[in-house]
Amino acid sequence: MIEFKDENTRQRLLDAVRFNADGLVCAIAQDHDSKEILMVAWMNREALDETLNTGQVVYYSRSRQALWRKGESSGQTQQLVDIRIDCDKDAVLLGILQTGVACHTGRRSCFSWAPIETGDWEAVEPVEIDPNTLYGGNT
C-alpha cells in the first residue's frame, strides 16, 4: 500500500497537479492487479491529500459538494497501491485494491454497458450486489 505521511512530500506532489477552474482533477480508478478500469470520479486538493496521507481513496462529490470517502456508506472501499499522473498533470490514475464492487449499481465496474444494434446501451456485466443492500434503498 502507498501512503505519503510526510506533509512536505504531499504538498510537493499536490502542487504539481493541475486542478481545473473548479479546483478538481479527474481521477481514474484502476484495479492494480487486473488493470481493469473500475470508475472515474473527481478529486479536489483535500481529497487527494487525504488519499495520499491515509492510503484510503477519497473523492469529491460534485452533487453533494463534499468529500466522499469511498465505501463510507457501502463498505466497498478502495486502498491506494499506486498513483500516476498524466503528462499534462491534469488527471490521476489510481492503482487500487477494490473491496467489493466499485459501481453504485452493484457491478464491479462503472464501465459495464456496451452499445447494441438498436443504438441503446445494454448492461453486459452482472449485478454482483443488490444496490439496495449496499445503500439501504438510497440508490
C-alpha positions as CSV (number, residue, x, y, z in Angstrom):
1,M,0.0,0.0,0.0
2,I,1.1,3.5,-0.6
3,E,1.0,6.5,1.8
4,F,2.8,9.8,1.9
5,K,2.8,10.7,5.6
6,D,5.3,13.5,5.2
7,E,3.5,16.8,4.9
8,N,6.2,18.4,2.7
9,T,6.3,15.5,0.3
10,R,2.5,15.5,-0.1
11,Q,2.4,19.3,-0.6
12,R,5.0,19.0,-3.4
13,L,3.0,16.3,-5.1
14,L,-0.2,18.3,-4.7
15,D,1.4,21.5,-6.1
16,A,2.3,19.6,-9.3
17,V,-1.3,18.7,-10.0
18,R,-3.2,21.0,-12.5
19,F,-6.6,21.3,-10.9
20,N,-9.3,22.7,-13.2
21,A,-11.1,26.0,-12.7
22,D,-13.4,24.3,-10.2
23,G,-10.4,23.0,-8.2
24,L,-10.9,19.4,-9.4
25,V,-8.8,16.8,-11.1
26,C,-10.1,13.8,-13.0
27,A,-9.4,10.5,-11.1
28,I,-9.4,7.2,-12.8
29,A,-9.6,4.1,-10.5
30,Q,-7.9,1.1,-12.0
31,D,-7.7,-2.4,-10.4
32,H,-4.0,-2.7,-9.5
33,D,-3.7,-6.4,-10.4
34,S,-6.0,-6.8,-13.4
35,K,-5.6,-3.3,-14.8
36,E,-9.4,-3.1,-15.3
37,I,-10.8,0.4,-15.2
38,L,-13.4,0.5,-12.4
39,M,-14.6,4.1,-12.3
40,V,-13.9,7.7,-13.0
41,A,-14.6,10.4,-10.4
42,W,-13.2,13.8,-9.2
43,M,-10.8,14.8,-6.5
44,N,-10.2,18.2,-5.1
45,R,-6.9,19.1,-3.4
46,E,-8.2,18.0,0.0
47,A,-9.5,14.6,-1.3
48,L,-6.1,13.9,-3.0
49,D,-4.2,15.0,0.1
50,E,-6.2,12.7,2.4
51,T,-5.8,9.8,-0.1
52,L,-2.1,10.3,-0.2
53,N,-1.9,10.6,3.6
54,T,-4.1,7.6,4.5
55,G,-3.9,5.3,1.5
56,Q,-7.7,5.1,1.5
57,V,-9.2,6.6,-1.6
58,V,-11.3,9.8,-1.1
59,Y,-13.1,11.6,-3.9
60,Y,-15.0,14.9,-4.1
61,S,-18.7,14.6,-4.7
62,R,-19.8,17.3,-7.1
63,S,-23.5,16.7,-6.3
64,R,-23.0,16.9,-2.5
65,Q,-20.1,19.3,-2.7
66,A,-18.3,17.3,-0.1
67,L,-15.6,14.8,0.3
68,W,-16.7,11.2,-0.5
69,R,-14.7,8.6,1.3
70,K,-15.2,5.6,-1.0
71,G,-17.0,2.9,0.9
72,E,-18.2,5.1,3.8
73,S,-21.8,4.0,3.3
74,S,-21.5,0.9,1.2
75,G,-18.4,-0.7,2.7
76,Q,-16.9,-1.0,-0.8
77,T,-13.6,0.6,-0.1
78,Q,-10.5,1.3,-2.3
79,Q,-7.0,1.0,-1.0
80,L,-4.3,3.0,-2.9
81,V,-1.4,0.9,-4.2
82,D,0.0,3.1,-6.9
83,I,-0.7,6.6,-8.3
84,R,0.3,8.1,-11.6
85,I,-0.3,11.5,-13.2
86,D,-0.7,12.1,-16.9
87,C,1.7,14.2,-19.0
88,D,-0.4,17.3,-18.7
89,K,-0.7,16.8,-14.9
90,D,-4.5,17.2,-15.1
91,A,-5.6,13.6,-14.5
92,V,-4.6,11.0,-12.0
93,L,-4.6,7.2,-12.3
94,L,-5.2,5.4,-9.1
95,G,-3.9,1.8,-8.9
96,I,-6.3,0.4,-6.2
97,L,-7.3,-2.7,-4.4
98,Q,-11.1,-2.7,-4.6
99,T,-13.1,-4.3,-1.7
100,G,-16.4,-5.5,-3.2
101,V,-17.8,-3.6,-6.2
102,A,-16.8,-0.2,-7.5
103,C,-20.1,0.9,-9.1
104,H,-23.2,2.1,-7.2
105,T,-25.3,-0.2,-9.5
106,G,-23.8,-3.2,-7.7
107,R,-21.5,-4.1,-10.7
108,R,-17.7,-4.5,-10.4
109,S,-17.0,-1.6,-12.8
110,C,-18.9,1.5,-13.8
111,F,-18.0,0.6,-17.4
112,S,-20.5,-2.2,-17.7
113,W,-22.6,-1.0,-20.6
114,A,-22.0,-1.6,-24.3
115,P,-23.8,-0.4,-27.4
116,I,-26.3,-2.7,-29.1
117,E,-27.6,-2.6,-32.7
118,T,-30.7,-0.5,-31.7
119,G,-28.5,2.4,-30.7
120,D,-29.1,1.7,-27.0
121,W,-26.7,0.8,-24.2
122,E,-27.1,-2.6,-22.5
123,A,-25.6,-3.9,-19.3
124,V,-23.1,-6.5,-20.2
125,E,-21.8,-7.2,-16.7
126,P,-23.9,-8.7,-14.0
127,V,-25.0,-7.1,-10.8
128,E,-22.9,-8.6,-8.1
129,I,-24.5,-7.0,-5.1
130,D,-28.0,-5.6,-5.0
131,P,-27.7,-1.8,-4.7
132,N,-30.4,-1.7,-2.1
133,T,-28.2,-3.9,0.1
134,L,-25.3,-1.5,-0.5
135,Y,-27.1,1.7,0.2
136,G,-30.2,0.8,2.1
137,G,-32.6,1.7,-0.8
138,N,-30.9,5.1,-1.5
139,T,-29.5,4.5,-5.0
